[in-house]
Amino acid sequence: MEAAFIIVALVLLFAFVGLGVYVTTKVVKAAARGVDRTITQARRTVEDTTLKARSFGQVGVTGALAQLRLDLRTSMRATQQALYEGVQADASLKESIELFERLSGHGHELDDELKRLEAEPDRKRIAESLPQLRERTAKITQAADSLRWAARDRARRFADDDLSVLSAQIEVESGALRDWSRESIDDLPNPAPAAWNTPQPPRQALAQPTPAPQYPWQKAPRPETTT
């Protein structure tokens, strides 16, 4: 018996140790992902700030490349945010997200190319390729903007439709509440007695008042004071 208890205790001990290692690993990985996201966001913020400074503070090829990258990144980021937030309420945006992911591949490729050209010493060759780079940037940003505004228009249309239905229901209910010609239940005449006399239970002299329901928007009652 003692050997059996020892074996069971060892099994439980190893199980608890294994569970602890598993939980610790999960926590460490989650923390590492959080740190990576923070570093990525900080790096992106610094890079965007640098691009803004270059686009406003420098002229010629350097300023043009910085402005193209800034336009591209701003449009893609705004569209990504709109789609991924919208899909939580509208599952039909999943197809739009798939198209955006394909578009993102072209966007990343163009952004990497523009970044490499920033360090290119042959400014004349870059100047000659600027029209083509502007055209590619315009195609990608226009496609991203189209997806973003379509998603926003769809969300606004759903909100308008829901508001219209709700307004109509409220108008019907308001009309019913203002119909003073309808007799209340207390004013209705007593129903005709039945063919046979059925004993009715005695009515209570004073009924206990039913507490009024409380609603989230209702103000809390003020406490009574004895001053």
C-alpha positions as protocol buffer text, in pm:
chain_id: "A"
residue {
  index: 1
  type: MET
  ca { x: 0 y: 0 z: 0 }
}
residue {
  index: 2
  type: GLU
  ca { x: 276 y: 245 z: 85 }
}
residue {
  index: 3
  type: ALA
  ca { x: 440 y: 182 z: -252 }
}
residue {
  index: 4
  type: ALA
  ca { x: 110 y: 252 z: -428 }
}
residue {
  index: 5
  type: PHE
  ca { x: 66 y: 579 z: -237 }
}
residue {
  index: 6
  type: ILE
  ca { x: 420 y: 680 z: -327 }
}
residue {
  index: 7
  type: ILE
  ca { x: 359 y: 607 z: -696 }
}
residue {
  index: 8
  type: VAL
  ca { x: 35 y: 806 z: -695 }
}
residue {
  index: 9
  type: ALA
  ca { x: 207 y: 1096 z: -519 }
}
residue {
  index: 10
  type: LEU
  ca { x: 490 y: 1095 z: -772 }
}
residue {
  index: 11
  type: VAL
  ca { x: 243 y: 1090 z: -1063 }
}
residue {
  index: 12
  type: LEU
  ca { x: 53 y: 1387 z: -919 }
}
residue {
  index: 13
  type: LEU
  ca { x: 380 y: 1570 z: -854 }
}
residue {
  index: 14
  type: PHE
  ca { x: 499 y: 1523 z: -1211 }
}
residue {
  index: 15
  type: ALA
  ca { x: 156 y: 1626 z: -1340 }
}
residue {
  index: 16
  type: PHE
  ca { x: 163 y: 1950 z: -1139 }
}
residue {
  index: 17
  type: VAL
  ca { x: 520 y: 2019 z: -1248 }
}
residue {
  index: 18
  type: GLY
  ca { x: 430 y: 1961 z: -1613 }
}
residue {
  index: 19
  type: LEU
  ca { x: 126 y: 2185 z: -1584 }
}
residue {
  index: 20
  type: GLY
  ca { x: 337 y: 2457 z: -1426 }
}
residue {
  index: 21
  type: VAL
  ca { x: 595 y: 2436 z: -1704 }
}
residue {
  index: 22
  type: TYR
  ca { x: 321 y: 2452 z: -1967 }
}
residue {
  index: 23
  type: VAL
  ca { x: 154 y: 2757 z: -1811 }
}
residue {
  index: 24
  type: THR
  ca { x: 489 y: 2931 z: -1767 }
}
residue {
  index: 25
  type: THR
  ca { x: 578 y: 2869 z: -2131 }
}
residue {
  index: 26
  type: LYS
  ca { x: 247 y: 3011 z: -2246 }
}
residue {
  index: 27
  type: VAL
  ca { x: 291 y: 3323 z: -2033 }
}
residue {
  index: 28
  type: VAL
  ca { x: 647 y: 3377 z: -2158 }
}
residue {
  index: 29
  type: LYS
  ca { x: 542 y: 3339 z: -2521 }
}
residue {
  index: 30
  type: ALA
  ca { x: 250 y: 3579 z: -2475 }
}
residue {
  index: 31
  type: ALA
  ca { x: 479 y: 3834 z: -2311 }
}
residue {
  index: 32
  type: ALA
  ca { x: 731 y: 3794 z: -2595 }
}
residue {
  index: 33
  type: ARG
  ca { x: 459 y: 3853 z: -2852 }
}
residue {
  index: 34
  type: GLY
  ca { x: 349 y: 4163 z: -2665 }
}
residue {
  index: 35
  type: VAL
  ca { x: 705 y: 4296 z: -2660 }
}
residue {
  index: 36
  type: ASP
  ca { x: 746 y: 4222 z: -3031 }
}
residue {
  index: 37
  type: ARG
  ca { x: 425 y: 4410 z: -3111 }
}
residue {
  index: 38
  type: THR
  ca { x: 536 y: 4706 z: -2902 }
}
residue {
  index: 39
  type: ILE
  ca { x: 875 y: 4716 z: -3074 }
}
residue {
  index: 40
  type: THR
  ca { x: 714 y: 4686 z: -3417 }
}
residue {
  index: 41
  type: GLN
  ca { x: 469 y: 4967 z: -3344 }
}
residue {
  index: 42
  type: ALA
  ca { x: 748 y: 5188 z: -3208 }
}
residue {
  index: 43
  type: ARG
  ca { x: 964 y: 5120 z: -3514 }
}
residue {
  index: 44
  type: ARG
  ca { x: 670 y: 5195 z: -3744 }
}
residue {
  index: 45
  type: THR
  ca { x: 600 y: 5522 z: -3563 }
}
residue {
  index: 46
  type: VAL
  ca { x: 963 y: 5631 z: -3588 }
}
residue {
  index: 47
  type: GLU
  ca { x: 974 y: 5541 z: -3957 }
}
residue {
  index: 48
  type: ASP
  ca { x: 652 y: 5731 z: -4031 }
}
residue {
  index: 49
  type: THR
  ca { x: 782 y: 6036 z: -3846 }
}
residue {
  index: 50
  type: THR
  ca { x: 1104 y: 6020 z: -4049 }
}
residue {
  index: 51
  type: LEU
  ca { x: 909 y: 5996 z: -4374 }
}
residue {
  index: 52
  type: LYS
  ca { x: 698 y: 6298 z: -4282 }
}
residue {
  index: 53
  type: ALA
  ca { x: 1011 y: 6498 z: -4205 }
}
residue {
  index: 54
  type: ARG
  ca { x: 1168 y: 6399 z: -4537 }
}
residue {
  index: 55
  type: SER
  ca { x: 854 y: 6471 z: -4739 }
}
residue {
  index: 56
  type: PHE
  ca { x: 823 y: 6823 z: -4593 }
}
residue {
  index: 57
  type: GLY
  ca { x: 1186 y: 6910 z: -4535 }
}
residue {
  index: 58
  type: GLN
  ca { x: 1351 y: 6784 z: -4852 }
}
residue {
  index: 59
  type: VAL
  ca { x: 1287 y: 6846 z: -5218 }
}
residue {
  index: 60
  type: GLY
  ca { x: 1368 y: 6649 z: -5528 }
}
residue {
  index: 61
  type: VAL
  ca { x: 1396 y: 6273 z: -5541 }
}
residue {
  index: 62
  type: THR
  ca { x: 1436 y: 6215 z: -5168 }
}
residue {
  index: 63
  type: GLY
  ca { x: 1122 y: 6409 z: -5081 }
}
residue {
  index: 64
  type: ALA
  ca { x: 923 y: 6244 z: -5361 }
}
residue {
  index: 65
  type: LEU
  ca { x: 1014 y: 5893 z: -5247 }
}
residue {
  index: 66
  type: ALA
  ca { x: 929 y: 5976 z: -4887 }
}
residue {
  index: 67
  type: GLN
  ca { x: 589 y: 6114 z: -4988 }
}
residue {
  index: 68
  type: LEU
  ca { x: 508 y: 5804 z: -5195 }
}
residue {
  index: 69
  type: ARG
  ca { x: 595 y: 5575 z: -4906 }
}
residue {
  index: 70
  type: LEU
  ca { x: 395 y: 5786 z: -4663 }
}
residue {
  index: 71
  type: ASP
  ca { x: 87 y: 5789 z: -4887 }
}
residue {
  index: 72
  type: LEU
  ca { x: 110 y: 5415 z: -4939 }
}
residue {
  index: 73
  type: ARG
  ca { x: 153 y: 5324 z: -4573 }
}
residue {
  index: 74
  type: THR
  ca { x: -119 y: 5563 z: -4454 }
}
residue {
  index: 75
  type: SER
  ca { x: -378 y: 5426 z: -4697 }
}
residue {
  index: 76
  type: MET
  ca { x: -297 y: 5061 z: -4632 }
}
residue {
  index: 77
  type: ARG
  ca { x: -300 y: 5103 z: -4254 }
}
residue {
  index: 78
  type: ALA
  ca { x: -635 y: 5285 z: -4254 }
}
residue {
  index: 79
  type: THR
  ca { x: -793 y: 5020 z: -4477 }
}
residue {
  index: 80
  type: GLN
  ca { x: -658 y: 4736 z: -4266 }
}
residue {
  index: 81
  type: GLN
  ca { x: -800 y: 4889 z: -3950 }
}
residue {
  index: 82
  type: ALA
  ca { x: -1141 y: 4954 z: -4108 }
}
residue {
  index: 83
  type: LEU
  ca { x: -1175 y: 4600 z: -4245 }
}
residue {
  index: 84
  type: TYR
  ca { x: -1052 y: 4411 z: -3939 }
}
residue {
  index: 85
  type: GLU
  ca { x: -1273 y: 4615 z: -3707 }
}
residue {
  index: 86
  type: GLY
  ca { x: -1573 y: 4589 z: -3939 }
}
residue {
  index: 87
  type: VAL
  ca { x: -1556 y: 4212 z: -3982 }
}
residue {
  index: 88
  type: GLN
  ca { x: -1634 y: 4168 z: -3613 }
}
residue {
  index: 89
  type: ALA
  ca { x: -1986 y: 4294 z: -3680 }
}
residue {
  index: 90
  type: ASP
  ca { x: -2020 y: 4199 z: -4048 }
}
residue {
  index: 91
  type: ALA
  ca { x: -1887 y: 3856 z: -4144 }
}
residue {
  index: 92
  type: SER
  ca { x: -1935 y: 3932 z: -4514 }
}
residue {
  index: 93
  type: LEU
  ca { x: -1619 y: 4145 z: -4501 }
}
residue {
  index: 94
  type: LYS
  ca { x: -1404 y: 3831 z: -4488 }
}
residue {
  index: 95
  type: GLU
  ca { x: -1387 y: 3825 z: -4869 }
}
residue {
  index: 96
  type: SER
  ca { x: -1282 y: 4190 z: -4867 }
}
residue {
  index: 97
  type: ILE
  ca { x: -1005 y: 4105 z: -4620 }
}
residue {
  index: 98
  type: GLU
  ca { x: -880 y: 3829 z: -4851 }
}
residue {
  index: 99
  type: LEU
  ca { x: -860 y: 4079 z: -5136 }
}
residue {
  index: 100
  type: PHE
  ca { x: -685 y: 4327 z: -4910 }
}
residue {
  index: 101
  type: GLU
  ca { x: -426 y: 4067 z: -4811 }
}
residue {
  index: 102
  type: ARG
  ca { x: -346 y: 4012 z: -5178 }
}
residue {
  index: 103
  type: LEU
  ca { x: -324 y: 4387 z: -5226 }
}
residue {
  index: 104
  type: SER
  ca { x: -94 y: 4408 z: -4922 }
}
residue {
  index: 105
  type: GLY
  ca { x: 156 y: 4184 z: -5100 }
}
residue {
  index: 106
  type: HIS
  ca { x: 186 y: 4440 z: -5378 }
}
residue {
  index: 107
  type: GLY
  ca { x: 199 y: 4720 z: -5124 }
}
residue {
  index: 108
  type: HIS
  ca { x: 485 y: 4563 z: -4927 }
}
residue {
  index: 109
  type: GLU
  ca { x: 674 y: 4494 z: -5247 }
}
residue {
  index: 110
  type: LEU
  ca { x: 641 y: 4857 z: -5356 }
}
residue {
  index: 111
  type: ASP
  ca { x: 731 y: 4991 z: -5012 }
}
residue {
  index: 112
  type: ASP
  ca { x: 1047 y: 4778 z: -5003 }
}
residue {
  index: 113
  type: GLU
  ca { x: 1142 y: 4901 z: -5349 }
}
residue {
  index: 114
  type: LEU
  ca { x: 1091 y: 5265 z: -5252 }
}
residue {
  index: 115
  type: LYS
  ca { x: 1295 y: 5210 z: -4938 }
}
residue {
  index: 116
  type: ARG
  ca { x: 1584 y: 5065 z: -5140 }
}
residue {
  index: 117
  type: LEU
  ca { x: 1572 y: 5357 z: -5381 }
}
residue {
  index: 118
  type: GLU
  ca { x: 1621 y: 5600 z: -5093 }
}
residue {
  index: 119
  type: ALA
  ca { x: 1979 y: 5475 z: -5066 }
}
residue {
  index: 120
  type: GLU
  ca { x: 2036 y: 5464 z: -5442 }
}
residue {
  index: 121
  type: PRO
  ca { x: 2313 y: 5711 z: -5541 }
}
residue {
  index: 122
  type: ASP
  ca { x: 2199 y: 5744 z: -5905 }
}
residue {
  index: 123
  type: ARG
  ca { x: 1941 y: 6018 z: -5854 }
}
residue {
  index: 124
  type: LYS
  ca { x: 1895 y: 6073 z: -6227 }
}
residue {
  index: 125
  type: ARG
  ca { x: 1778 y: 5715 z: -6285 }
}
residue {
  index: 126
  type: ILE
  ca { x: 1542 y: 5741 z: -5988 }
}
residue {
  index: 127
  type: ALA
  ca { x: 1399 y: 6067 z: -6124 }
}
residue {
  index: 128
  type: GLU
  ca { x: 1327 y: 5893 z: -6454 }
}
residue {
  index: 129
  type: SER
  ca { x: 1141 y: 5613 z: -6276 }
}
residue {
  index: 130
  type: LEU
  ca { x: 930 y: 5842 z: -6055 }
}
residue {
  index: 131
  type: PRO
  ca { x: 629 y: 5858 z: -6296 }
}
residue {
  index: 132
  type: GLN
  ca { x: 604 y: 5481 z: -6301 }
}
residue {
  index: 133
  type: LEU
  ca { x: 643 y: 5464 z: -5921 }
}
residue {
  index: 134
  type: ARG
  ca { x: 370 y: 5723 z: -5874 }
}
residue {
  index: 135
  type: GLU
  ca { x: 138 y: 5525 z: -6102 }
}
residue {
  index: 136
  type: ARG
  ca { x: 194 y: 5202 z: -5906 }
}
residue {
  index: 137
  type: THR
  ca { x: 141 y: 5382 z: -5577 }
}
residue {
  index: 138
  type: ALA
  ca { x: -181 y: 5541 z: -5705 }
}
residue {
  index: 139
  type: LYS
  ca { x: -320 y: 5205 z: -5820 }
}
residue {
  index: 140
  type: ILE
  ca { x: -257 y: 5042 z: -5482 }
}
residue {
  index: 141
  type: THR
  ca { x: -385 y: 5332 z: -5273 }
}
residue {
  index: 142
  type: GLN
  ca { x: -696 y: 5377 z: -5489 }
}
residue {
  index: 143
  type: ALA
  ca { x: -778 y: 5007 z: -5452 }
}
residue {
  index: 144
  type: ALA
  ca { x: -726 y: 5024 z: -5076 }
}
residue {
  index: 145
  type: ASP
  ca { x: -935 y: 5340 z: -5047 }
}
residue {
  index: 146
  type: SER
  ca { x: -1214 y: 5176 z: -5248 }
}
residue {
  index: 147
  type: LEU
  ca { x: -1228 y: 4879 z: -5010 }
}
residue {
  index: 148
  type: ARG
  ca { x: -1219 y: 5103 z: -4705 }
}
residue {
  index: 149
  type: TRP
  ca { x: -1497 y: 5337 z: -4817 }
}
residue {
  index: 150
  type: ALA
  ca { x: -1714 y: 5050 z: -4940 }
}
residue {
  index: 151
  type: ALA
  ca { x: -1688 y: 4886 z: -4597 }
}
residue {
  index: 152
  type: ARG
  ca { x: -1776 y: 5214 z: -4425 }
}
residue {
  index: 153
  type: ASP
  ca { x: -2070 y: 5280 z: -4658 }
}
residue {
  index: 154
  type: ARG
  ca { x: -2201 y: 4930 z: -4590 }
}
residue {
  index: 155
  type: ALA
  ca { x: -2178 y: 4976 z: -4213 }
}
residue {
  index: 156
  type: ARG
  ca { x: -2348 y: 5315 z: -4235 }
}
residue {
  index: 157
  type: ARG
  ca { x: -2629 y: 5173 z: -4453 }
}
residue {
  index: 158
  type: PHE
  ca { x: -2696 y: 4895 z: -4201 }
}
residue {
  index: 159
  type: ALA
  ca { x: -2703 y: 5150 z: -3920 }
}
residue {
  index: 160
  type: ASP
  ca { x: -2943 y: 5374 z: -4115 }
}
residue {
  index: 161
  type: ASP
  ca { x: -3175 y: 5082 z: -4194 }
}
residue {
  index: 162
  type: ASP
  ca { x: -3182 y: 4971 z: -3831 }
}
residue {
  index: 163
  type: LEU
  ca { x: -3250 y: 5328 z: -3718 }
}
residue {
  index: 164
  type: SER
  ca { x: -3535 y: 5362 z: -3968 }
}
residue {
  index: 165
  type: VAL
  ca { x: -3702 y: 5042 z: -3846 }
}
residue {
  index: 166
  type: LEU
  ca { x: -3657 y: 5146 z: -3485 }
}
residue {
  index: 167
  type: SER
  ca { x: -3800 y: 5492 z: -3553 }
}
residue {
  index: 168
  type: ALA
  ca { x: -4106 y: 5341 z: -3720 }
}
residue {
  index: 169
  type: GLN
  ca { x: -4167 y: 5109 z: -3425 }
}
residue {
  index: 170
  type: ILE
  ca { x: -4133 y: 5399 z: -3181 }
}
residue {
  index: 171
  type: GLU
  ca { x: -4382 y: 5607 z: -3383 }
}
residue {
  index: 172
  type: VAL
  ca { x: -4637 y: 5324 z: -3370 }
}
residue {
  index: 173
  type: GLU
  ca { x: -4590 y: 5284 z: -2997 }
}
residue {
  index: 174
  type: SER
  ca { x: -4611 y: 5661 z: -2942 }
}
residue {
  index: 175
  type: GLY
  ca { x: -4937 y: 5672 z: -3136 }
}
residue {
  index: 176
  type: ALA
  ca { x: -5081 y: 5394 z: -2922 }
}
residue {
  index: 177
  type: LEU
  ca { x: -4983 y: 5574 z: -2603 }
}
residue {
  index: 178
  type: ARG
  ca { x: -5153 y: 5897 z: -2724 }
}
residue {
  index: 179
  type: ASP
  ca { x: -5480 y: 5723 z: -2816 }
}
residue {
  index: 180
  type: TRP
  ca { x: -5688 y: 5870 z: -2530 }
}
residue {
  index: 181
  type: SER
  ca { x: -6013 y: 5738 z: -2680 }
}
residue {
  index: 182
  type: ARG
  ca { x: -5925 y: 5382 z: -2582 }
}
residue {
  index: 183
  type: GLU
  ca { x: -6090 y: 5286 z: -2256 }
}
residue {
  index: 184
  type: SER
  ca { x: -5870 y: 5160 z: -1981 }
}
residue {
  index: 185
  type: ILE
  ca { x: -5923 y: 4816 z: -1838 }
}
residue {
  index: 186
  type: ASP
  ca { x: -6072 y: 4960 z: -1516 }
}
residue {
  index: 187
  type: ASP
  ca { x: -6337 y: 5154 z: -1715 }
}
residue {
  index: 188
  type: LEU
  ca { x: -6461 y: 4853 z: -1912 }
}
residue {
  index: 189
  type: PRO
  ca { x: -6808 y: 4721 z: -1803 }
}
residue {
  index: 190
  type: ASN
  ca { x: -6821 y: 4401 z: -1607 }
}
residue {
  index: 191
  type: PRO
  ca { x: -6872 y: 4094 z: -1825 }
}
residue {
  index: 192
  type: ALA
  ca { x: -7215 y: 3935 z: -1832 }
}
residue {
  index: 193
  type: PRO
  ca { x: -7262 y: 3666 z: -1569 }
}
residue {
  index: 194
  type: ALA
  ca { x: -7243 y: 3311 z: -1685 }
}
residue {
  index: 195
  type: ALA
  ca { x: -7543 y: 3079 z: -1706 }
}
residue {
  index: 196
  type: TRP
  ca { x: -7443 y: 2920 z: -1384 }
}
residue {
  index: 197
  type: ASN
  ca { x: -7318 y: 3095 z: -1076 }
}
residue {
  index: 198
  type: THR
  ca { x: -6953 y: 3023 z: -1016 }
}
residue {
  index: 199
  type: PRO
  ca { x: -6822 y: 3137 z: -678 }
}
residue {
  index: 200
  type: GLN
  ca { x: -6557 y: 3403 z: -718 }
}
residue {
  index: 201
  type: PRO
  ca { x: -6266 y: 3433 z: -479 }
}
residue {
  index: 202
  type: PRO
  ca { x: -6289 y: 3736 z: -252 }
}
residue {
  index: 203
  type: ARG
  ca { x: -6099 y: 4037 z: -379 }
}
residue {
  index: 204
  type: GLN
  ca { x: -5822 y: 4169 z: -172 }
}
residue {
  index: 205
  type: ALA
  ca { x: -5900 y: 4504 z: -17 }
}
residue {
  index: 206
  type: LEU
  ca { x: -5561 y: 4658 z: -69 }
}
residue {
  index: 207
  type: ALA
  ca { x: -5324 y: 4505 z: -322 }
}
residue {
  index: 208
  type: GLN
  ca { x: -4953 y: 4534 z: -263 }
}
residue {
  index: 209
  type: PRO
  ca { x: -4800 y: 4782 z: -511 }
}
residue {
  index: 210
  type: THR
  ca { x: -4578 y: 4626 z: -774 }
}
residue {
  index: 211
  type: PRO
  ca { x: -4227 y: 4779 z: -772 }
}
residue {
  index: 212
  type: ALA
  ca { x: -4144 y: 4974 z: -1088 }
}
residue {
  index: 213
  type: PRO
  ca { x: -3869 y: 4820 z: -1305 }
}
residue {
  index: 214
  type: GLN
  ca { x: -3532 y: 4989 z: -1303 }
}
residue {
  index: 215
  type: TYR
  ca { x: -3357 y: 5071 z: -1630 }
}
residue {
  index: 216
  type: PRO
  ca { x: -2989 y: 5147 z: -1697 }
}
residue {
  index: 217
  type: TRP
  ca { x: -3063 y: 5502 z: -1811 }
}
residue {
  index: 218
  type: GLN
  ca { x: -3291 y: 5577 z: -1514 }
}
residue {
  index: 219
  type: LYS
  ca { x: -3147 y: 5811 z: -1252 }
}
residue {
  index: 220
  type: ALA
  ca { x: -3100 y: 5665 z: -905 }
}
residue {
  index: 221
  type: PRO
  ca { x: -3354 y: 5802 z: -652 }
}
residue {
  index: 222
  type: ARG
  ca { x: -3223 y: 6062 z: -415 }
}
residue {
  index: 223
  type: PRO
  ca { x: -3202 y: 5948 z: -51 }
}
residue {
  index: 224
  type: GLU
  ca { x: -3452 y: 6111 z: 177 }
}
residue {
  index: 225
  type: THR
  ca { x: -3310 y: 6351 z: 433 }
}
residue {
  index: 226
  type: THR
  ca { x: -3445 y: 6434 z: 775 }
}
residue {
  index: 227
  type: THR
  ca { x: -3313 y: 6792 z: 783 }
}
